[in-house]
Amino acid sequence: MNNIGTADNEKLLDLYNDLKNGTLVLRPTFQRNLVWNNSHKEKFIDTILRGFPFPEIYLADGDIDLETQTSTRLVVDGQQRLDTIFSYINGEIATRGIPLFKELSAKQQTDFYDYKIVVRDLGRLDENQIIEIFQRINSVSYALNAMEINNALYEGAFISTAQTIQESKEFEALDIFSQNQYARMKDTEYILLIMATIEEGGYFTGNSEIERYIKLHNDEYADSEKIKSDITETCQMIIDLNLEPDSLWFRKTSFFTLLVELVKLKRSGTDFSKINLKAVLTDLENQILENKSTDPETNGYAKFYKYVFQGTSGRAGRIARGTLVENEIKKAVANNG
């Protein structure tokens, strides 16, 4: 009964009305965050206004409500295009290079509504099949980064925990990522890297272990509350230090090391009240910057600087940075014990 991959033309107006009445679901859990800016949206709308074609969208059958005899369809691929169409008609896009929808002539509006969109109907598939198709559609290099595909594939307990941390007031207050990176889920990936490193009990290369922990804790993550509180409380502790906004510790690479090491020390029972942590970190930053030109093979501060500003994600670099931060804090605690 399934006609997987059947393509047909549908009027833009019909899809708009389906979105409006909720029978077309724009953002199922496997879909990505919206990332188009106004320039992208204007160019896309201009394509329609000129009557030019654009790539087909993919839909799948959603649930049927047997009591109301109504059904839904899910957008598998084409979310941003459909959202842009919906927003343009509703006057929600600030345009510069194209007229607002309400400024179009009656004929132009009619032509816009009559525009034919190629829709590939995937039919009624189970969730695993939809996710597999989604992954294959988006396996081309331009479509999704690895984190977006992970979000699409699993959307489970480990990722949900990361997203809760990401949305916490403590993490948002640190403002580590730009808005565009935020939209592309970079902050989620960053938090997942922190979580996986803490779970692993040590550093690894790149994002090699993230996928394993996503799969391992997809259905249930027993330590979810613990890691959420450990990370958010540590973020608040860093906020309370009132470090300079341009501090080395607010670079993504350095902050990753600092947060991981502070959580590890917190879990081992370190009493931070014994030390002036701000002074320790400020002094460490000064030492790193003062020694940046010395030989990193013989100077730990220079090695830290090298690994931060090379942007390396190798295991050796992470271990070197982590060891220096851990040792400096432990030394300060011991001297004030």
C-alpha positions as CSV (number, residue, x, y, z in Angstrom):
1,M,0.0,0.0,0.0
2,N,3.0,2.3,0.4
3,N,4.0,4.3,-2.7
4,I,7.4,5.3,-1.4
5,G,8.9,8.3,-3.3
6,T,5.9,9.2,-5.5
7,A,6.3,12.7,-6.8
8,D,3.5,15.1,-7.8
9,N,2.8,18.8,-8.1
10,E,0.8,20.6,-5.4
11,K,-0.3,24.2,-5.4
12,L,1.5,26.5,-3.0
13,L,-1.8,27.7,-1.6
14,D,-2.8,24.2,-0.7
15,L,0.4,23.6,1.2
16,Y,0.0,27.0,2.9
17,N,-3.5,26.1,4.1
18,D,-2.2,22.8,5.3
19,L,0.4,24.5,7.4
20,K,-2.2,27.0,8.6
21,N,-4.6,24.4,9.8
22,G,-2.0,22.1,11.2
23,T,-2.4,19.2,8.9
24,L,1.1,19.7,7.6
25,V,3.7,19.5,10.5
26,L,6.6,21.7,9.8
27,R,8.9,20.7,12.6
28,P,8.8,17.0,13.5
29,T,11.5,16.0,16.1
30,F,14.0,15.0,13.4
31,Q,14.0,18.4,11.7
32,R,16.7,20.9,12.1
33,N,16.7,24.4,13.5
34,L,15.8,27.2,11.1
35,V,19.0,28.8,9.8
36,W,18.0,31.0,6.8
37,N,18.5,34.7,7.3
38,N,16.4,37.4,5.5
39,S,18.8,37.5,2.5
40,H,18.3,33.7,1.9
41,K,14.5,34.1,2.4
42,E,14.3,37.0,-0.1
43,K,16.2,35.1,-2.8
44,F,14.0,32.1,-2.3
45,I,10.8,34.1,-2.6
46,D,12.2,35.9,-5.6
47,T,12.6,32.4,-7.2
48,I,8.9,31.8,-6.8
49,L,7.9,35.3,-8.0
50,R,9.9,34.8,-11.1
51,G,8.3,31.4,-11.7
52,F,11.5,29.5,-11.5
53,P,11.6,26.0,-10.1
54,F,13.2,24.9,-6.9
55,P,14.1,21.4,-5.6
56,E,11.3,19.1,-4.5
57,I,10.2,18.7,-0.9
58,Y,9.7,15.4,0.9
59,L,6.7,14.7,3.0
60,A,5.6,11.6,4.9
61,D,2.3,10.5,6.3
62,G,1.8,11.3,10.0
63,D,-0.7,9.9,12.4
64,I,-4.4,9.4,11.7
65,D,-6.9,10.5,14.3
66,L,-9.4,7.6,14.0
67,E,-12.1,9.5,16.0
68,T,-12.0,12.7,14.0
69,Q,-11.0,11.0,10.7
70,T,-8.2,13.5,10.2
71,S,-4.6,13.0,9.4
72,T,-1.3,14.9,9.2
73,R,1.7,15.0,7.0
74,L,5.3,15.5,8.2
75,V,7.9,17.6,6.4
76,V,11.0,15.4,6.0
77,D,12.9,17.8,3.8
78,G,11.9,21.4,2.8
79,Q,11.2,22.9,6.2
80,Q,13.0,26.2,5.6
81,R,11.3,26.7,2.2
82,L,7.8,26.0,3.5
83,D,8.4,28.2,6.6
84,T,9.6,31.0,4.4
85,I,6.6,30.8,2.1
86,F,4.3,30.8,5.2
87,S,6.1,33.7,6.8
88,Y,6.1,35.7,3.6
89,I,2.4,35.4,3.0
90,N,1.8,36.3,6.7
91,G,4.0,39.5,6.4
92,E,6.5,38.1,8.9
93,I,9.6,38.7,6.7
94,A,11.3,42.1,6.6
95,T,12.0,42.5,2.9
96,R,14.2,44.9,1.1
97,G,14.8,43.6,-2.4
98,I,11.3,42.3,-3.0
99,P,7.8,43.7,-2.3
100,L,5.8,42.5,0.7
101,F,3.1,40.0,-0.2
102,K,0.4,42.5,0.5
103,E,2.0,44.9,-2.0
104,L,1.8,42.4,-4.9
105,S,-0.9,43.0,-7.4
106,A,-4.0,40.7,-7.5
107,K,-2.5,38.8,-10.4
108,Q,0.9,38.4,-8.7
109,Q,-0.7,37.1,-5.6
110,T,-2.8,34.7,-7.6
111,D,0.3,33.5,-9.5
112,F,2.1,33.1,-6.2
113,Y,-0.7,30.9,-4.8
114,D,-0.9,28.9,-8.0
115,Y,2.8,28.2,-8.1
116,K,3.3,24.4,-8.4
117,I,5.6,22.8,-5.9
118,V,7.0,19.3,-6.5
119,V,6.2,17.1,-3.5
120,R,7.7,13.7,-3.1
121,D,5.3,11.6,-1.0
122,L,7.1,9.0,1.0
123,G,3.8,7.5,2.2
124,R,3.2,5.8,5.5
125,L,6.5,4.8,7.0
126,D,7.6,4.0,10.5
127,E,9.9,6.4,12.3
128,N,13.0,4.4,11.7
129,Q,12.4,4.4,7.9
130,I,11.7,8.2,7.9
131,I,14.9,8.8,9.8
132,E,16.9,6.6,7.4
133,I,15.5,8.5,4.4
134,F,16.1,11.8,6.1
135,Q,19.7,10.8,6.7
136,R,20.2,9.7,3.1
137,I,18.6,12.9,1.7
138,N,20.8,15.0,3.8
139,S,24.0,13.0,3.3
140,V,25.2,15.6,0.7
141,S,27.8,17.9,2.0
142,Y,25.8,21.2,1.9
143,A,22.7,20.1,3.8
144,L,23.4,19.3,7.4
145,N,26.4,19.1,9.7
146,A,27.0,16.0,11.8
147,M,25.3,17.5,14.9
148,E,22.1,18.2,13.0
149,I,22.0,14.6,11.8
150,N,22.7,13.3,15.3
151,N,19.7,15.4,16.5
152,A,17.6,14.0,13.7
153,L,18.6,10.4,14.3
154,Y,18.3,10.1,18.0
155,E,16.5,13.1,19.7
156,G,16.9,11.0,22.9
157,A,17.7,11.5,26.6
158,F,21.4,12.4,26.2
159,I,20.6,15.1,23.6
160,S,17.6,16.4,25.5
161,T,19.8,16.8,28.6
162,A,22.3,18.8,26.5
163,Q,19.5,21.0,25.1
164,T,18.2,21.7,28.7
165,I,21.7,22.8,29.7
166,Q,21.9,24.9,26.5
167,E,18.7,26.7,27.4
168,S,19.6,27.3,31.0
169,K,20.1,30.9,32.1
170,E,23.6,30.0,33.4
171,F,24.8,28.8,30.0
172,E,23.1,31.5,28.0
173,A,24.6,34.2,30.3
174,L,28.1,33.1,29.3
175,D,27.3,33.9,25.6
176,I,30.0,31.5,24.3
177,F,28.5,31.2,20.8
178,S,27.3,33.6,18.1
179,Q,23.7,33.5,17.1
180,N,24.4,31.8,13.8
181,Q,26.4,29.1,15.5
182,Y,23.5,28.7,18.0
183,A,21.1,28.2,15.1
184,R,23.3,25.5,13.7
185,M,23.3,23.6,16.9
186,K,27.0,24.3,17.6
187,D,26.2,25.0,21.3
188,T,24.4,21.6,21.6
189,E,27.4,19.9,20.1
190,Y,29.7,21.8,22.4
191,I,27.7,20.7,25.5
192,L,27.5,17.2,24.3
193,L,31.3,17.2,24.0
194,I,31.6,18.4,27.6
195,M,29.1,15.8,28.8
196,A,30.8,13.0,26.9
197,T,34.2,14.0,28.2
198,I,32.9,14.1,31.8
199,E,31.2,10.7,31.3
200,E,34.4,9.3,29.7
201,G,36.5,10.4,32.6
202,G,39.1,11.7,30.2
203,Y,39.8,13.4,26.9
204,F,39.4,12.0,23.4
205,T,40.1,13.3,19.9
206,G,37.5,15.5,18.2
207,N,33.9,14.4,18.7
208,S,34.7,10.7,18.4
209,E,32.8,9.6,21.5
210,I,29.8,11.8,21.3
211,E,27.8,9.5,19.0
212,R,28.5,6.5,21.3
213,Y,27.1,8.4,24.3
214,I,24.1,9.6,22.3
215,K,23.3,6.0,21.4
216,L,24.1,4.6,24.8
217,H,21.7,7.1,26.6
218,N,19.2,7.5,23.8
219,D,16.2,5.9,25.7
220,E,17.3,6.7,29.2
221,Y,20.0,8.8,30.9
222,A,20.2,8.0,34.6
223,D,22.7,10.7,35.4
224,S,20.8,13.4,33.6
225,E,19.9,15.5,36.6
226,K,23.4,15.1,38.1
227,I,25.2,16.3,35.0
228,K,22.7,19.2,34.5
229,S,23.2,20.5,38.0
230,D,27.0,20.0,37.9
231,I,27.4,21.9,34.6
232,T,24.9,24.7,35.4
233,E,26.3,25.2,38.9
234,T,29.8,25.3,37.5
235,C,28.7,27.8,34.9
236,Q,27.2,30.0,37.6
237,M,30.5,29.7,39.6
238,I,32.4,31.0,36.6
239,I,29.9,33.8,36.1
240,D,30.3,34.9,39.7
241,L,34.1,35.3,39.2
242,N,33.4,38.3,37.1
243,L,36.3,37.6,34.8
244,E,37.1,40.2,32.1
245,P,34.9,39.8,29.0
246,D,38.0,39.3,26.8
247,S,39.5,36.8,29.1
248,L,41.3,33.8,27.6
249,W,38.8,31.6,29.6
250,F,35.9,32.8,27.4
251,R,37.5,31.4,24.2
252,K,35.6,28.2,23.3
253,T,38.6,26.0,23.6
254,S,39.8,27.3,27.0
255,F,36.3,27.4,28.4
256,F,35.8,23.8,27.4
257,T,38.9,22.8,29.4
258,L,38.0,25.0,32.4
259,L,34.4,23.8,32.6
260,V,35.4,20.1,32.3
261,E,38.2,20.4,34.9
262,L,36.0,22.4,37.4
263,V,33.3,19.8,37.2
264,K,35.8,17.0,37.7
265,L,37.3,18.7,40.7
266,K,33.8,19.5,42.0
267,R,32.9,15.8,41.8
268,S,36.1,14.8,43.6
269,G,35.1,17.0,46.5
270,T,37.4,20.0,46.0
271,D,36.6,22.8,48.4
272,F,36.7,25.9,46.2
273,S,35.9,28.1,49.1
274,K,39.6,27.7,50.3
275,I,40.9,29.6,47.3
276,N,40.4,32.8,45.4
277,L,39.6,31.0,42.1
278,K,39.4,34.3,40.2
279,A,43.0,35.1,41.2
280,V,44.2,31.6,40.4
281,L,42.7,31.8,36.8
282,T,43.8,35.4,36.3
283,D,47.4,34.5,37.3
284,L,47.3,31.3,35.1
285,E,46.1,33.4,32.2
286,N,48.9,35.9,32.7
287,Q,51.5,33.1,32.8
288,I,50.1,31.6,29.6
289,L,50.3,34.9,27.8
290,E,53.7,35.8,29.2
291,N,55.2,32.5,28.1
292,K,53.5,32.2,24.7
293,S,56.7,32.7,22.8
294,T,58.7,30.2,24.7
295,D,59.3,26.6,23.6
296,P,56.0,24.6,24.1
297,E,58.0,21.4,24.4
298,T,59.6,22.6,27.6
299,N,57.0,25.1,29.0
300,G,53.5,24.0,30.0
301,Y,52.1,27.5,29.7
302,A,53.4,27.9,26.2
303,K,52.0,24.5,25.3
304,F,48.6,25.5,26.6
305,Y,48.7,28.7,24.5
306,K,49.8,26.7,21.4
307,Y,46.9,24.2,21.7
308,V,44.4,27.0,22.3
309,F,45.3,29.1,19.4
310,Q,46.0,26.3,17.0
311,G,42.4,25.4,17.4
312,T,43.3,21.7,17.7
313,S,40.8,19.2,18.9
314,G,43.3,16.4,19.4
315,R,43.5,14.3,22.5
316,A,47.1,15.3,23.3
317,G,46.2,19.0,23.3
318,R,43.1,18.5,25.4
319,I,45.1,16.5,28.0
320,A,47.9,19.1,28.1
321,R,45.4,21.9,28.7
322,G,43.4,20.0,31.2
323,T,46.4,18.9,33.2
324,L,47.7,22.4,33.5
325,V,44.3,23.8,34.8
326,E,43.9,20.9,37.2
327,N,47.4,21.1,38.6
328,E,47.2,24.9,39.1
329,I,43.9,24.7,41.0
330,K,45.0,21.7,43.1
331,K,48.2,23.5,43.9
332,A,46.3,26.6,45.1
333,V,44.0,24.4,47.2
334,A,46.9,22.6,48.8
335,N,48.7,25.8,49.6
336,N,45.6,27.1,51.4
337,G,44.6,23.8,53.0
